[in-house]
Amino acid sequence: MTNEASYPSGSSFASWQSEVQAAVDESNSEKLLERVHAAEIAIFNRFQELANDIRPASSHHAEREALDKALETLRLIKRDRLGFPDWRKE
């Protein structure tokens, strides 16, 4: 797992990106779950905003990909740093 989330250069995804980055950077295990939850909420809220946007979904393709990648990063944090079970095991 990387130590830094990455997003397209010039990203304007600040509404949720800062929450994800805070979770990635959190070193205090007692605060980490709180940071992960805050990031998940910010991502959920952004998906809701995008769902209600009248512009075509294709206009948000890059951000949707970045949101998906951020969710995967949070899943890995929960598995690797918080000891959650790996629900993706095959």
C-alpha positions as CSV (number, residue, x, y, z in Angstrom):
1,M,0.0,0.0,0.0
2,T,1.3,3.5,-0.8
3,N,1.7,6.1,1.8
4,E,0.1,8.8,-0.3
5,A,-3.1,9.0,-2.2
6,S,-2.8,10.2,-5.7
7,Y,-5.2,12.1,-7.9
8,P,-5.1,13.6,-11.3
9,S,-2.8,16.7,-11.5
10,G,-4.7,19.9,-11.0
11,S,-7.4,18.0,-9.1
12,S,-10.3,19.9,-7.9
13,F,-11.5,17.1,-5.7
14,A,-10.7,18.9,-2.5
15,S,-14.2,18.3,-1.0
16,W,-13.2,14.7,-0.2
17,Q,-9.5,14.4,-1.1
18,S,-8.3,16.2,2.0
19,E,-10.2,13.7,4.2
20,V,-8.7,10.7,2.4
21,Q,-5.2,12.2,2.6
22,A,-5.7,12.8,6.4
23,A,-6.6,9.1,6.8
24,V,-3.5,8.0,4.8
25,D,-1.3,10.3,6.8
26,E,-2.7,9.5,10.3
27,S,-0.1,7.8,12.4
28,N,-2.2,7.6,15.6
29,S,-4.0,4.3,15.6
30,E,-6.6,5.6,18.0
31,K,-7.6,8.4,15.6
32,L,-7.2,6.4,12.4
33,L,-10.7,4.9,12.4
34,E,-12.2,8.3,12.9
35,R,-10.2,9.6,9.9
36,V,-11.3,6.7,7.8
37,H,-14.9,7.2,8.7
38,A,-14.7,10.9,7.9
39,A,-13.2,10.1,4.5
40,E,-15.9,7.5,3.7
41,I,-18.6,10.1,4.6
42,A,-16.9,12.7,2.4
43,I,-16.7,10.3,-0.5
44,F,-20.3,9.2,0.0
45,N,-21.5,12.8,0.0
46,R,-19.6,13.5,-3.2
47,F,-21.1,10.5,-4.9
48,Q,-24.5,11.8,-3.9
49,E,-23.6,15.2,-5.4
50,L,-22.5,13.6,-8.6
51,A,-25.7,11.6,-8.8
52,N,-27.7,14.7,-8.6
53,D,-25.6,16.7,-11.1
54,I,-27.5,17.4,-14.4
55,R,-24.3,17.3,-16.5
56,P,-23.6,13.9,-18.2
57,A,-21.9,11.3,-16.1
58,S,-19.0,11.3,-18.5
59,S,-18.1,14.8,-17.5
60,H,-17.1,13.3,-14.1
61,H,-15.3,10.2,-15.3
62,A,-11.9,11.1,-13.9
63,E,-13.3,12.1,-10.5
64,R,-15.4,8.9,-10.3
65,E,-12.2,6.8,-11.0
66,A,-10.4,8.8,-8.3
67,L,-13.2,8.2,-5.8
68,D,-13.1,4.4,-6.6
69,K,-9.4,4.4,-6.0
70,A,-9.8,6.3,-2.7
71,L,-12.3,3.8,-1.5
72,E,-9.9,1.0,-2.3
73,T,-7.1,2.9,-0.4
74,L,-9.5,3.2,2.6
75,R,-10.3,-0.5,2.4
76,L,-6.6,-1.3,2.5
77,I,-6.0,1.0,5.5
78,K,-8.8,-0.8,7.3
79,R,-7.4,-4.2,6.5
80,D,-3.7,-3.5,6.9
81,R,-3.6,-0.9,9.7
82,L,-6.8,-1.5,11.6
83,G,-7.0,-5.3,11.4
84,F,-10.4,-5.5,9.6
85,P,-11.1,-8.8,7.9
86,D,-10.3,-8.9,4.2
87,W,-13.8,-9.3,2.6
88,R,-12.3,-9.5,-0.8
89,K,-10.5,-12.8,-0.2
90,E,-11.3,-15.4,-2.8
